């Protein structure tokens, strides 16, 4: 359960929410995991040639190295 603290304006309208850092970090991690799952499902629906992980990683590293130089 989240330990939420609302910050309101002078009329009592909620403006912000404060939560403990550990709870925030868990929410961020959960959101990232859900985004990864959604991206995976979207990629699985696409047709086309698949590339082995090691080959894809090498291509990404080579591209990254070329951008830094």
Buried (B, 14 or more C-beta within 10 A) or exposed (E): EEEEEEEEEEEEEEEEEEBEEEEEEEEEEEEEEEEEEEEEEEEEEEEEEEEEEEEEEEEEEEEEEEEEE
